[in-house]
Structures are given as structure tokens and as C-alpha cells.
Amino acid sequence: MPRSRKAIIGVLIFSALFLVLAGWTSYLLYPVAYHSDQFKINVSKQDSEKARREFNEMMLAYKTVEKYRLKWLANRYLLEDAFLYEPALHLVDDHDYDRVINDLEKYKDDYRAAHLIGVAKVRKAQSDYAFEKDPKVKIGIMKEMMKEVSPYFKNAVKGSSFNFDDALNYDIVSNEDSAKNLLENKKPPLVRLGYEPKGKEPGAPQKKETEKPKLDEEKKDPGSGGLGKRG
């Protein structure tokens, strides 16, 4: 057989194997990407039941990827924002606002983390405001919220392009009348979660100095839907 023909056959075999490998890898990674995006969409809609279901499905898909030693691909290209998942779930599902704030504080320079912290602080202030009966104390809660929350929404706007949600949020908490309406749950205005998949985010984040934990560096419990940091 001529050498040129052998070379052609070799190239064809290599190409076929490459296509099979690429297809198999895509087949394994697709469920992680799909359920990750669906999780983010349902968090943005504040649909806690669907968000938790999609989170658990994503974790099961990730376990399969991990089994075939492809977790590095998922972490690098699909789950770069995994450090936001558990706090987002706490925000819309069990409403543990203090945990959201504490877990994300060290990532506050990331506009997405700043956004979620701001939302959690507003939700916590709304809860305190509704519980309180003394008008003077209510005013104090409102002013404290305005002071604490506005820097986070400001950072969220500065850290991304075309972030209209947080531009609106910043305006709301910077004005006493609109801040009072927000705490009394009057419409409008409302604080939107604004947490959606890549391609639908307000814009690219600024350079982040704090290294984010990868999904495989966290405790995974698909049954409870939790992502906890080790140590």
C-alpha cells in the first residue's frame, strides 16, 4: 500500500476517533450545562422548588462527569460561577439571608456576589421592618438598610456593563421614599434577583482578585442540595 494512502487512512481513523471522543464528552457535559442554566433561570424567577430540583439534577450530572475524570472541563468551562450557587439557593429557598451575606462577603468585589449580598440585605431588612411595630425603630431600619445596601448595588453596577437591574436597585435604596416603599413591599419598586446564565448576564465581571472555589472543592450533597466549603 502506498505511503500516501496509509497516511490518508491514518488521518481518517484519527478524525473518526476524535469525533467520537468529542461527541461522548459533549454527551456527558450537556446535562451539567443544561441543569446549571435552568437552575440560574429559576433562581432569577425566585421559583425555589424548581431551583432546588435543577440544582440536584446538576449535582447528579456532575457526579457522572466526575466519574469519567472530566470534572476539570466542567469546572473550567461550565461552572466558573459555582461559588454563587449555594448562596443563591439559600436566598430563594430557605431565606437564610445572614448565611448568604457571610458566605459571599469575601467575594464582594465580584459584581454578581455584590448583587446577591445587596438583595439578601434588603430581604433581611424587609423582614425586620415587617416585624417591628415602633415607627421610630422602623425609620432606623430603613436608614440602616440604605447605608449598608447602596454600596453593594453600586459595586454591582460598576462591575458590569448594562446592569439596569442594579442601577434601579441603587436608585431605590438611595431615596427615602422609594426605600420605604420597598420595605413595605409596595409595587413598584421591587428588587429583582437578576441572576441568569451566561449570555444573559448584564455584563462581564471585572478582574477578580479572590479565587473562587471550584465545584469539586466543595462538599456535594445532592439529597439536600447543599454546597458547603471545606474547612
Biotite code that builds the C-alpha atoms (Angstrom):
import biotite.structure as struc

atoms = struc.array([
    struc.Atom([0.000, 0.000, 0.000], chain_id="A", res_id=1, res_name="MET", atom_name="CA", element="C"),
    struc.Atom([1.417, 3.406, -0.969], chain_id="A", res_id=2, res_name="PRO", atom_name="CA", element="C"),
    struc.Atom([2.637, 5.531, 1.921], chain_id="A", res_id=3, res_name="ARG", atom_name="CA", element="C"),
    struc.Atom([0.300, 8.381, 0.957], chain_id="A", res_id=4, res_name="SER", atom_name="CA", element="C"),
    struc.Atom([-2.718, 6.087, 1.172], chain_id="A", res_id=5, res_name="ARG", atom_name="CA", element="C"),
    struc.Atom([-1.648, 4.867, 4.595], chain_id="A", res_id=6, res_name="LYS", atom_name="CA", element="C"),
    struc.Atom([-1.329, 8.437, 5.756], chain_id="A", res_id=7, res_name="ALA", atom_name="CA", element="C"),
    struc.Atom([-4.817, 9.283, 4.490], chain_id="A", res_id=8, res_name="ILE", atom_name="CA", element="C"),
    struc.Atom([-6.293, 6.234, 6.222], chain_id="A", res_id=9, res_name="ILE", atom_name="CA", element="C"),
    struc.Atom([-4.474, 7.149, 9.425], chain_id="A", res_id=10, res_name="GLY", atom_name="CA", element="C"),
    struc.Atom([-5.848, 10.692, 9.301], chain_id="A", res_id=11, res_name="VAL", atom_name="CA", element="C"),
    struc.Atom([-9.378, 9.386, 8.691], chain_id="A", res_id=12, res_name="LEU", atom_name="CA", element="C"),
    struc.Atom([-9.145, 6.956, 11.612], chain_id="A", res_id=13, res_name="ILE", atom_name="CA", element="C"),
    struc.Atom([-7.777, 9.669, 13.893], chain_id="A", res_id=14, res_name="PHE", atom_name="CA", element="C"),
    struc.Atom([-10.541, 12.081, 12.815], chain_id="A", res_id=15, res_name="SER", atom_name="CA", element="C"),
    struc.Atom([-13.204, 9.462, 13.448], chain_id="A", res_id=16, res_name="ALA", atom_name="CA", element="C"),
    struc.Atom([-11.840, 8.711, 16.914], chain_id="A", res_id=17, res_name="LEU", atom_name="CA", element="C"),
    struc.Atom([-11.636, 12.414, 17.686], chain_id="A", res_id=18, res_name="PHE", atom_name="CA", element="C"),
    struc.Atom([-15.263, 12.953, 16.651], chain_id="A", res_id=19, res_name="LEU", atom_name="CA", element="C"),
    struc.Atom([-16.402, 10.002, 18.766], chain_id="A", res_id=20, res_name="VAL", atom_name="CA", element="C"),
    struc.Atom([-14.466, 11.288, 21.774], chain_id="A", res_id=21, res_name="LEU", atom_name="CA", element="C"),
    struc.Atom([-15.774, 14.836, 21.306], chain_id="A", res_id=22, res_name="ALA", atom_name="CA", element="C"),
    struc.Atom([-19.339, 13.574, 20.963], chain_id="A", res_id=23, res_name="GLY", atom_name="CA", element="C"),
    struc.Atom([-19.037, 11.391, 24.046], chain_id="A", res_id=24, res_name="TRP", atom_name="CA", element="C"),
    struc.Atom([-17.584, 14.267, 26.074], chain_id="A", res_id=25, res_name="THR", atom_name="CA", element="C"),
    struc.Atom([-20.356, 16.613, 24.923], chain_id="A", res_id=26, res_name="SER", atom_name="CA", element="C"),
    struc.Atom([-22.930, 13.963, 25.799], chain_id="A", res_id=27, res_name="TYR", atom_name="CA", element="C"),
    struc.Atom([-21.600, 13.797, 29.367], chain_id="A", res_id=28, res_name="LEU", atom_name="CA", element="C"),
    struc.Atom([-21.211, 17.552, 29.844], chain_id="A", res_id=29, res_name="LEU", atom_name="CA", element="C"),
    struc.Atom([-24.507, 18.660, 28.335], chain_id="A", res_id=30, res_name="TYR", atom_name="CA", element="C"),
    struc.Atom([-26.691, 17.721, 31.357], chain_id="A", res_id=31, res_name="PRO", atom_name="CA", element="C"),
    struc.Atom([-24.407, 19.741, 33.666], chain_id="A", res_id=32, res_name="VAL", atom_name="CA", element="C"),
    struc.Atom([-24.676, 22.801, 31.420], chain_id="A", res_id=33, res_name="ALA", atom_name="CA", element="C"),
    struc.Atom([-28.417, 22.397, 30.907], chain_id="A", res_id=34, res_name="TYR", atom_name="CA", element="C"),
    struc.Atom([-29.349, 21.976, 34.570], chain_id="A", res_id=35, res_name="HIS", atom_name="CA", element="C"),
    struc.Atom([-26.927, 24.736, 35.604], chain_id="A", res_id=36, res_name="SER", atom_name="CA", element="C"),
    struc.Atom([-28.669, 27.161, 33.243], chain_id="A", res_id=37, res_name="ASP", atom_name="CA", element="C"),
    struc.Atom([-32.121, 26.020, 34.353], chain_id="A", res_id=38, res_name="GLN", atom_name="CA", element="C"),
    struc.Atom([-31.081, 26.456, 37.977], chain_id="A", res_id=39, res_name="PHE", atom_name="CA", element="C"),
    struc.Atom([-30.000, 30.051, 37.312], chain_id="A", res_id=40, res_name="LYS", atom_name="CA", element="C"),
    struc.Atom([-33.175, 30.849, 35.412], chain_id="A", res_id=41, res_name="ILE", atom_name="CA", element="C"),
    struc.Atom([-35.368, 29.553, 38.235], chain_id="A", res_id=42, res_name="ASN", atom_name="CA", element="C"),
    struc.Atom([-33.305, 31.388, 40.843], chain_id="A", res_id=43, res_name="VAL", atom_name="CA", element="C"),
    struc.Atom([-33.877, 34.553, 38.822], chain_id="A", res_id=44, res_name="SER", atom_name="CA", element="C"),
    struc.Atom([-37.602, 33.787, 38.795], chain_id="A", res_id=45, res_name="LYS", atom_name="CA", element="C"),
    struc.Atom([-37.381, 33.052, 42.535], chain_id="A", res_id=46, res_name="GLN", atom_name="CA", element="C"),
    struc.Atom([-39.016, 29.677, 41.969], chain_id="A", res_id=47, res_name="ASP", atom_name="CA", element="C"),
    struc.Atom([-37.453, 27.861, 44.915], chain_id="A", res_id=48, res_name="SER", atom_name="CA", element="C"),
    struc.Atom([-38.933, 24.429, 44.175], chain_id="A", res_id=49, res_name="GLU", atom_name="CA", element="C"),
    struc.Atom([-37.706, 24.305, 40.582], chain_id="A", res_id=50, res_name="LYS", atom_name="CA", element="C"),
    struc.Atom([-34.367, 25.877, 41.511], chain_id="A", res_id=51, res_name="ALA", atom_name="CA", element="C"),
    struc.Atom([-33.667, 23.173, 44.102], chain_id="A", res_id=52, res_name="ARG", atom_name="CA", element="C"),
    struc.Atom([-34.762, 20.428, 41.711], chain_id="A", res_id=53, res_name="ARG", atom_name="CA", element="C"),
    struc.Atom([-32.477, 21.713, 38.953], chain_id="A", res_id=54, res_name="GLU", atom_name="CA", element="C"),
    struc.Atom([-29.619, 22.091, 41.443], chain_id="A", res_id=55, res_name="PHE", atom_name="CA", element="C"),
    struc.Atom([-29.963, 18.463, 42.497], chain_id="A", res_id=56, res_name="ASN", atom_name="CA", element="C"),
    struc.Atom([-30.132, 17.315, 38.865], chain_id="A", res_id=57, res_name="GLU", atom_name="CA", element="C"),
    struc.Atom([-26.992, 19.323, 38.108], chain_id="A", res_id=58, res_name="MET", atom_name="CA", element="C"),
    struc.Atom([-25.167, 17.693, 41.015], chain_id="A", res_id=59, res_name="MET", atom_name="CA", element="C"),
    struc.Atom([-26.142, 14.210, 39.816], chain_id="A", res_id=60, res_name="LEU", atom_name="CA", element="C"),
    struc.Atom([-24.905, 15.041, 36.320], chain_id="A", res_id=61, res_name="ALA", atom_name="CA", element="C"),
    struc.Atom([-21.695, 16.427, 37.793], chain_id="A", res_id=62, res_name="TYR", atom_name="CA", element="C"),
    struc.Atom([-21.106, 13.149, 39.668], chain_id="A", res_id=63, res_name="LYS", atom_name="CA", element="C"),
    struc.Atom([-21.236, 11.297, 36.341], chain_id="A", res_id=64, res_name="THR", atom_name="CA", element="C"),
    struc.Atom([-18.742, 13.746, 34.828], chain_id="A", res_id=65, res_name="VAL", atom_name="CA", element="C"),
    struc.Atom([-16.514, 13.297, 37.877], chain_id="A", res_id=66, res_name="GLU", atom_name="CA", element="C"),
    struc.Atom([-16.674, 9.518, 37.473], chain_id="A", res_id=67, res_name="LYS", atom_name="CA", element="C"),
    struc.Atom([-15.176, 9.804, 33.972], chain_id="A", res_id=68, res_name="TYR", atom_name="CA", element="C"),
    struc.Atom([-12.494, 12.272, 35.136], chain_id="A", res_id=69, res_name="ARG", atom_name="CA", element="C"),
    struc.Atom([-13.916, 15.182, 33.184], chain_id="A", res_id=70, res_name="LEU", atom_name="CA", element="C"),
    struc.Atom([-14.717, 17.442, 36.132], chain_id="A", res_id=71, res_name="LYS", atom_name="CA", element="C"),
    struc.Atom([-11.873, 19.807, 35.178], chain_id="A", res_id=72, res_name="TRP", atom_name="CA", element="C"),
    struc.Atom([-13.694, 20.576, 31.924], chain_id="A", res_id=73, res_name="LEU", atom_name="CA", element="C"),
    struc.Atom([-16.971, 21.211, 33.738], chain_id="A", res_id=74, res_name="ALA", atom_name="CA", element="C"),
    struc.Atom([-15.282, 23.392, 36.358], chain_id="A", res_id=75, res_name="ASN", atom_name="CA", element="C"),
    struc.Atom([-13.363, 25.470, 33.855], chain_id="A", res_id=76, res_name="ARG", atom_name="CA", element="C"),
    struc.Atom([-15.954, 25.999, 31.146], chain_id="A", res_id=77, res_name="TYR", atom_name="CA", element="C"),
    struc.Atom([-19.390, 25.400, 32.698], chain_id="A", res_id=78, res_name="LEU", atom_name="CA", element="C"),
    struc.Atom([-19.208, 26.065, 36.437], chain_id="A", res_id=79, res_name="LEU", atom_name="CA", element="C"),
    struc.Atom([-16.932, 29.079, 36.799], chain_id="A", res_id=80, res_name="GLU", atom_name="CA", element="C"),
    struc.Atom([-19.627, 30.733, 38.929], chain_id="A", res_id=81, res_name="ASP", atom_name="CA", element="C"),
    struc.Atom([-20.299, 27.729, 41.190], chain_id="A", res_id=82, res_name="ALA", atom_name="CA", element="C"),
    struc.Atom([-19.389, 29.766, 44.274], chain_id="A", res_id=83, res_name="PHE", atom_name="CA", element="C"),
    struc.Atom([-22.704, 31.616, 43.787], chain_id="A", res_id=84, res_name="LEU", atom_name="CA", element="C"),
    struc.Atom([-24.962, 28.570, 43.615], chain_id="A", res_id=85, res_name="TYR", atom_name="CA", element="C"),
    struc.Atom([-25.428, 27.690, 47.270], chain_id="A", res_id=86, res_name="GLU", atom_name="CA", element="C"),
    struc.Atom([-25.896, 31.311, 48.430], chain_id="A", res_id=87, res_name="PRO", atom_name="CA", element="C"),
    struc.Atom([-28.419, 31.878, 45.636], chain_id="A", res_id=88, res_name="ALA", atom_name="CA", element="C"),
    struc.Atom([-30.308, 28.775, 46.739], chain_id="A", res_id=89, res_name="LEU", atom_name="CA", element="C"),
    struc.Atom([-30.285, 29.945, 50.367], chain_id="A", res_id=90, res_name="HIS", atom_name="CA", element="C"),
    struc.Atom([-31.636, 33.284, 49.212], chain_id="A", res_id=91, res_name="LEU", atom_name="CA", element="C"),
    struc.Atom([-34.674, 31.998, 47.327], chain_id="A", res_id=92, res_name="VAL", atom_name="CA", element="C"),
    struc.Atom([-35.333, 28.696, 49.103], chain_id="A", res_id=93, res_name="ASP", atom_name="CA", element="C"),
    struc.Atom([-34.736, 28.793, 52.848], chain_id="A", res_id=94, res_name="ASP", atom_name="CA", element="C"),
    struc.Atom([-34.333, 32.603, 53.092], chain_id="A", res_id=95, res_name="HIS", atom_name="CA", element="C"),
    struc.Atom([-31.201, 32.337, 55.222], chain_id="A", res_id=96, res_name="ASP", atom_name="CA", element="C"),
    struc.Atom([-30.087, 35.892, 54.478], chain_id="A", res_id=97, res_name="TYR", atom_name="CA", element="C"),
    struc.Atom([-27.306, 36.019, 57.078], chain_id="A", res_id=98, res_name="ASP", atom_name="CA", element="C"),
    struc.Atom([-25.706, 32.931, 55.560], chain_id="A", res_id=99, res_name="ARG", atom_name="CA", element="C"),
    struc.Atom([-25.875, 34.433, 52.069], chain_id="A", res_id=100, res_name="VAL", atom_name="CA", element="C"),
    struc.Atom([-24.169, 37.602, 53.310], chain_id="A", res_id=101, res_name="ILE", atom_name="CA", element="C"),
    struc.Atom([-21.489, 35.746, 55.288], chain_id="A", res_id=102, res_name="ASN", atom_name="CA", element="C"),
    struc.Atom([-20.704, 33.221, 52.538], chain_id="A", res_id=103, res_name="ASP", atom_name="CA", element="C"),
    struc.Atom([-20.290, 35.867, 49.843], chain_id="A", res_id=104, res_name="LEU", atom_name="CA", element="C"),
    struc.Atom([-18.644, 38.697, 51.765], chain_id="A", res_id=105, res_name="GLU", atom_name="CA", element="C"),
    struc.Atom([-15.136, 37.673, 50.708], chain_id="A", res_id=106, res_name="LYS", atom_name="CA", element="C"),
    struc.Atom([-16.267, 37.726, 47.059], chain_id="A", res_id=107, res_name="TYR", atom_name="CA", element="C"),
    struc.Atom([-17.948, 41.130, 47.265], chain_id="A", res_id=108, res_name="LYS", atom_name="CA", element="C"),
    struc.Atom([-15.654, 42.575, 44.581], chain_id="A", res_id=109, res_name="ASP", atom_name="CA", element="C"),
    struc.Atom([-17.362, 40.284, 42.092], chain_id="A", res_id=110, res_name="ASP", atom_name="CA", element="C"),
    struc.Atom([-20.425, 42.152, 40.785], chain_id="A", res_id=111, res_name="TYR", atom_name="CA", element="C"),
    struc.Atom([-22.588, 39.016, 40.941], chain_id="A", res_id=112, res_name="ARG", atom_name="CA", element="C"),
    struc.Atom([-21.728, 38.408, 44.593], chain_id="A", res_id=113, res_name="ALA", atom_name="CA", element="C"),
    struc.Atom([-22.266, 42.094, 45.398], chain_id="A", res_id=114, res_name="ALA", atom_name="CA", element="C"),
    struc.Atom([-25.695, 41.872, 43.779], chain_id="A", res_id=115, res_name="HIS", atom_name="CA", element="C"),
    struc.Atom([-26.744, 38.830, 45.828], chain_id="A", res_id=116, res_name="LEU", atom_name="CA", element="C"),
    struc.Atom([-25.444, 40.380, 49.057], chain_id="A", res_id=117, res_name="ILE", atom_name="CA", element="C"),
    struc.Atom([-27.430, 43.530, 48.336], chain_id="A", res_id=118, res_name="GLY", atom_name="CA", element="C"),
    struc.Atom([-30.596, 41.534, 47.682], chain_id="A", res_id=119, res_name="VAL", atom_name="CA", element="C"),
    struc.Atom([-30.082, 39.481, 50.863], chain_id="A", res_id=120, res_name="ALA", atom_name="CA", element="C"),
    struc.Atom([-29.612, 42.628, 52.953], chain_id="A", res_id=121, res_name="LYS", atom_name="CA", element="C"),
    struc.Atom([-32.786, 44.140, 51.502], chain_id="A", res_id=122, res_name="VAL", atom_name="CA", element="C"),
    struc.Atom([-34.770, 40.963, 52.186], chain_id="A", res_id=123, res_name="ARG", atom_name="CA", element="C"),
    struc.Atom([-33.456, 40.848, 55.750], chain_id="A", res_id=124, res_name="LYS", atom_name="CA", element="C"),
    struc.Atom([-34.390, 44.497, 56.282], chain_id="A", res_id=125, res_name="ALA", atom_name="CA", element="C"),
    struc.Atom([-37.871, 43.827, 54.881], chain_id="A", res_id=126, res_name="GLN", atom_name="CA", element="C"),
    struc.Atom([-38.334, 41.016, 57.396], chain_id="A", res_id=127, res_name="SER", atom_name="CA", element="C"),
    struc.Atom([-37.131, 43.164, 60.318], chain_id="A", res_id=128, res_name="ASP", atom_name="CA", element="C"),
    struc.Atom([-39.267, 46.091, 59.171], chain_id="A", res_id=129, res_name="TYR", atom_name="CA", element="C"),
    struc.Atom([-42.412, 43.973, 58.957], chain_id="A", res_id=130, res_name="ALA", atom_name="CA", element="C"),
    struc.Atom([-41.839, 42.528, 62.428], chain_id="A", res_id=131, res_name="PHE", atom_name="CA", element="C"),
    struc.Atom([-41.161, 45.872, 64.112], chain_id="A", res_id=132, res_name="GLU", atom_name="CA", element="C"),
    struc.Atom([-44.104, 47.940, 65.452], chain_id="A", res_id=133, res_name="LYS", atom_name="CA", element="C"),
    struc.Atom([-42.345, 51.073, 66.697], chain_id="A", res_id=134, res_name="ASP", atom_name="CA", element="C"),
    struc.Atom([-42.363, 53.731, 63.906], chain_id="A", res_id=135, res_name="PRO", atom_name="CA", element="C"),
    struc.Atom([-39.093, 55.227, 65.124], chain_id="A", res_id=136, res_name="LYS", atom_name="CA", element="C"),
    struc.Atom([-37.364, 51.861, 65.013], chain_id="A", res_id=137, res_name="VAL", atom_name="CA", element="C"),
    struc.Atom([-38.782, 51.279, 61.520], chain_id="A", res_id=138, res_name="LYS", atom_name="CA", element="C"),
    struc.Atom([-37.192, 54.519, 60.362], chain_id="A", res_id=139, res_name="ILE", atom_name="CA", element="C"),
    struc.Atom([-33.909, 53.348, 61.855], chain_id="A", res_id=140, res_name="GLY", atom_name="CA", element="C"),
    struc.Atom([-34.150, 50.044, 59.977], chain_id="A", res_id=141, res_name="ILE", atom_name="CA", element="C"),
    struc.Atom([-34.803, 51.911, 56.727], chain_id="A", res_id=142, res_name="MET", atom_name="CA", element="C"),
    struc.Atom([-31.849, 54.272, 57.164], chain_id="A", res_id=143, res_name="LYS", atom_name="CA", element="C"),
    struc.Atom([-29.538, 51.416, 58.143], chain_id="A", res_id=144, res_name="GLU", atom_name="CA", element="C"),
    struc.Atom([-30.595, 49.483, 55.057], chain_id="A", res_id=145, res_name="MET", atom_name="CA", element="C"),
    struc.Atom([-29.947, 52.482, 52.815], chain_id="A", res_id=146, res_name="MET", atom_name="CA", element="C"),
    struc.Atom([-26.494, 52.936, 54.316], chain_id="A", res_id=147, res_name="LYS", atom_name="CA", element="C"),
    struc.Atom([-25.498, 49.265, 54.148], chain_id="A", res_id=148, res_name="GLU", atom_name="CA", element="C"),
    struc.Atom([-27.049, 48.182, 50.861], chain_id="A", res_id=149, res_name="VAL", atom_name="CA", element="C"),
    struc.Atom([-26.314, 51.022, 48.450], chain_id="A", res_id=150, res_name="SER", atom_name="CA", element="C"),
    struc.Atom([-22.530, 50.310, 48.273], chain_id="A", res_id=151, res_name="PRO", atom_name="CA", element="C"),
    struc.Atom([-23.203, 46.735, 47.144], chain_id="A", res_id=152, res_name="TYR", atom_name="CA", element="C"),
    struc.Atom([-25.579, 47.719, 44.369], chain_id="A", res_id=153, res_name="PHE", atom_name="CA", element="C"),
    struc.Atom([-23.153, 50.465, 43.375], chain_id="A", res_id=154, res_name="LYS", atom_name="CA", element="C"),
    struc.Atom([-20.343, 47.921, 43.100], chain_id="A", res_id=155, res_name="ASN", atom_name="CA", element="C"),
    struc.Atom([-22.613, 45.617, 41.135], chain_id="A", res_id=156, res_name="ALA", atom_name="CA", element="C"),
    struc.Atom([-23.262, 48.400, 38.615], chain_id="A", res_id=157, res_name="VAL", atom_name="CA", element="C"),
    struc.Atom([-19.604, 49.390, 38.399], chain_id="A", res_id=158, res_name="LYS", atom_name="CA", element="C"),
    struc.Atom([-18.529, 45.791, 37.898], chain_id="A", res_id=159, res_name="GLY", atom_name="CA", element="C"),
    struc.Atom([-20.684, 45.063, 34.861], chain_id="A", res_id=160, res_name="SER", atom_name="CA", element="C"),
    struc.Atom([-21.999, 46.638, 31.680], chain_id="A", res_id=161, res_name="SER", atom_name="CA", element="C"),
    struc.Atom([-25.676, 47.449, 31.054], chain_id="A", res_id=162, res_name="PHE", atom_name="CA", element="C"),
    struc.Atom([-26.667, 46.326, 34.559], chain_id="A", res_id=163, res_name="ASN", atom_name="CA", element="C"),
    struc.Atom([-30.026, 48.071, 34.581], chain_id="A", res_id=164, res_name="PHE", atom_name="CA", element="C"),
    struc.Atom([-31.430, 45.969, 37.436], chain_id="A", res_id=165, res_name="ASP", atom_name="CA", element="C"),
    struc.Atom([-28.804, 47.081, 39.905], chain_id="A", res_id=166, res_name="ASP", atom_name="CA", element="C"),
    struc.Atom([-28.823, 50.648, 38.599], chain_id="A", res_id=167, res_name="ALA", atom_name="CA", element="C"),
    struc.Atom([-32.519, 50.662, 39.505], chain_id="A", res_id=168, res_name="LEU", atom_name="CA", element="C"),
    struc.Atom([-31.815, 48.928, 42.821], chain_id="A", res_id=169, res_name="ASN", atom_name="CA", element="C"),
    struc.Atom([-29.210, 51.552, 43.695], chain_id="A", res_id=170, res_name="TYR", atom_name="CA", element="C"),
    struc.Atom([-31.644, 54.375, 42.909], chain_id="A", res_id=171, res_name="ASP", atom_name="CA", element="C"),
    struc.Atom([-34.332, 52.724, 45.031], chain_id="A", res_id=172, res_name="ILE", atom_name="CA", element="C"),
    struc.Atom([-32.233, 52.317, 48.166], chain_id="A", res_id=173, res_name="VAL", atom_name="CA", element="C"),
    struc.Atom([-30.707, 55.792, 47.797], chain_id="A", res_id=174, res_name="SER", atom_name="CA", element="C"),
    struc.Atom([-34.045, 57.574, 48.163], chain_id="A", res_id=175, res_name="ASN", atom_name="CA", element="C"),
    struc.Atom([-36.022, 57.533, 51.410], chain_id="A", res_id=176, res_name="GLU", atom_name="CA", element="C"),
    struc.Atom([-39.459, 57.446, 49.769], chain_id="A", res_id=177, res_name="ASP", atom_name="CA", element="C"),
    struc.Atom([-38.635, 54.564, 47.439], chain_id="A", res_id=178, res_name="SER", atom_name="CA", element="C"),
    struc.Atom([-36.700, 52.760, 50.189], chain_id="A", res_id=179, res_name="ALA", atom_name="CA", element="C"),
    struc.Atom([-39.736, 52.981, 52.454], chain_id="A", res_id=180, res_name="LYS", atom_name="CA", element="C"),
    struc.Atom([-41.984, 51.643, 49.700], chain_id="A", res_id=181, res_name="ASN", atom_name="CA", element="C"),
    struc.Atom([-39.538, 48.797, 49.174], chain_id="A", res_id=182, res_name="LEU", atom_name="CA", element="C"),
    struc.Atom([-39.581, 47.830, 52.851], chain_id="A", res_id=183, res_name="LEU", atom_name="CA", element="C"),
    struc.Atom([-43.356, 47.972, 52.905], chain_id="A", res_id=184, res_name="GLU", atom_name="CA", element="C"),
    struc.Atom([-43.463, 45.686, 49.841], chain_id="A", res_id=185, res_name="ASN", atom_name="CA", element="C"),
    struc.Atom([-45.334, 48.199, 47.736], chain_id="A", res_id=186, res_name="LYS", atom_name="CA", element="C"),
    struc.Atom([-45.179, 47.923, 43.935], chain_id="A", res_id=187, res_name="LYS", atom_name="CA", element="C"),
    struc.Atom([-43.264, 49.399, 42.304], chain_id="A", res_id=188, res_name="PRO", atom_name="CA", element="C"),
    struc.Atom([-40.413, 49.228, 43.064], chain_id="A", res_id=189, res_name="PRO", atom_name="CA", element="C"),
    struc.Atom([-39.116, 45.713, 43.583], chain_id="A", res_id=190, res_name="LEU", atom_name="CA", element="C"),
    struc.Atom([-35.663, 44.242, 43.931], chain_id="A", res_id=191, res_name="VAL", atom_name="CA", element="C"),
    struc.Atom([-35.001, 41.735, 41.184], chain_id="A", res_id=192, res_name="ARG", atom_name="CA", element="C"),
    struc.Atom([-32.638, 38.854, 41.644], chain_id="A", res_id=193, res_name="LEU", atom_name="CA", element="C"),
    struc.Atom([-31.159, 39.342, 38.183], chain_id="A", res_id=194, res_name="GLY", atom_name="CA", element="C"),
    struc.Atom([-29.121, 36.136, 38.307], chain_id="A", res_id=195, res_name="TYR", atom_name="CA", element="C"),
    struc.Atom([-29.155, 34.424, 34.916], chain_id="A", res_id=196, res_name="GLU", atom_name="CA", element="C"),
    struc.Atom([-26.970, 32.180, 32.738], chain_id="A", res_id=197, res_name="PRO", atom_name="CA", element="C"),
    struc.Atom([-24.019, 33.335, 30.683], chain_id="A", res_id=198, res_name="LYS", atom_name="CA", element="C"),
    struc.Atom([-25.182, 35.245, 27.653], chain_id="A", res_id=199, res_name="GLY", atom_name="CA", element="C"),
    struc.Atom([-27.999, 36.784, 29.664], chain_id="A", res_id=200, res_name="LYS", atom_name="CA", element="C"),
    struc.Atom([-25.974, 38.386, 32.422], chain_id="A", res_id=201, res_name="GLU", atom_name="CA", element="C"),
    struc.Atom([-25.818, 42.178, 32.470], chain_id="A", res_id=202, res_name="PRO", atom_name="CA", element="C"),
    struc.Atom([-22.134, 42.077, 31.525], chain_id="A", res_id=203, res_name="GLY", atom_name="CA", element="C"),
    struc.Atom([-18.718, 40.578, 32.140], chain_id="A", res_id=204, res_name="ALA", atom_name="CA", element="C"),
    struc.Atom([-17.276, 40.906, 35.647], chain_id="A", res_id=205, res_name="PRO", atom_name="CA", element="C"),
    struc.Atom([-14.225, 42.951, 36.416], chain_id="A", res_id=206, res_name="GLN", atom_name="CA", element="C"),
    struc.Atom([-10.982, 41.207, 37.263], chain_id="A", res_id=207, res_name="LYS", atom_name="CA", element="C"),
    struc.Atom([-11.483, 39.304, 40.487], chain_id="A", res_id=208, res_name="LYS", atom_name="CA", element="C"),
    struc.Atom([-8.657, 39.012, 42.966], chain_id="A", res_id=209, res_name="GLU", atom_name="CA", element="C"),
    struc.Atom([-10.306, 36.427, 45.226], chain_id="A", res_id=210, res_name="THR", atom_name="CA", element="C"),
    struc.Atom([-10.001, 32.907, 43.863], chain_id="A", res_id=211, res_name="GLU", atom_name="CA", element="C"),
    struc.Atom([-13.353, 31.164, 43.588], chain_id="A", res_id=212, res_name="LYS", atom_name="CA", element="C"),
    struc.Atom([-13.771, 27.589, 44.847], chain_id="A", res_id=213, res_name="PRO", atom_name="CA", element="C"),
    struc.Atom([-14.493, 25.009, 42.161], chain_id="A", res_id=214, res_name="LYS", atom_name="CA", element="C"),
    struc.Atom([-17.469, 22.710, 42.472], chain_id="A", res_id=215, res_name="LEU", atom_name="CA", element="C"),
    struc.Atom([-15.270, 19.722, 43.261], chain_id="A", res_id=216, res_name="ASP", atom_name="CA", element="C"),
    struc.Atom([-13.590, 21.692, 46.054], chain_id="A", res_id=217, res_name="GLU", atom_name="CA", element="C"),
    struc.Atom([-16.867, 21.891, 47.932], chain_id="A", res_id=218, res_name="GLU", atom_name="CA", element="C"),
    struc.Atom([-18.996, 19.383, 49.781], chain_id="A", res_id=219, res_name="LYS", atom_name="CA", element="C"),
    struc.Atom([-21.641, 17.987, 47.497], chain_id="A", res_id=220, res_name="LYS", atom_name="CA", element="C"),
    struc.Atom([-24.926, 16.645, 48.867], chain_id="A", res_id=221, res_name="ASP", atom_name="CA", element="C"),
    struc.Atom([-27.458, 16.148, 46.050], chain_id="A", res_id=222, res_name="PRO", atom_name="CA", element="C"),
    struc.Atom([-30.046, 14.964, 48.529], chain_id="A", res_id=223, res_name="GLY", atom_name="CA", element="C"),
    struc.Atom([-30.133, 18.232, 50.407], chain_id="A", res_id=224, res_name="SER", atom_name="CA", element="C"),
    struc.Atom([-28.974, 20.453, 47.573], chain_id="A", res_id=225, res_name="GLY", atom_name="CA", element="C"),
    struc.Atom([-26.195, 21.982, 49.611], chain_id="A", res_id=226, res_name="GLY", atom_name="CA", element="C"),
    struc.Atom([-22.784, 23.206, 48.571], chain_id="A", res_id=227, res_name="LEU", atom_name="CA", element="C"),
    struc.Atom([-20.576, 23.858, 51.588], chain_id="A", res_id=228, res_name="GLY", atom_name="CA", element="C"),
    struc.Atom([-16.965, 24.915, 51.690], chain_id="A", res_id=229, res_name="LYS", atom_name="CA", element="C"),
    struc.Atom([-14.459, 22.614, 53.273], chain_id="A", res_id=230, res_name="ARG", atom_name="CA", element="C"),
    struc.Atom([-12.656, 23.602, 56.406], chain_id="A", res_id=231, res_name="GLY", atom_name="CA", element="C"),
])
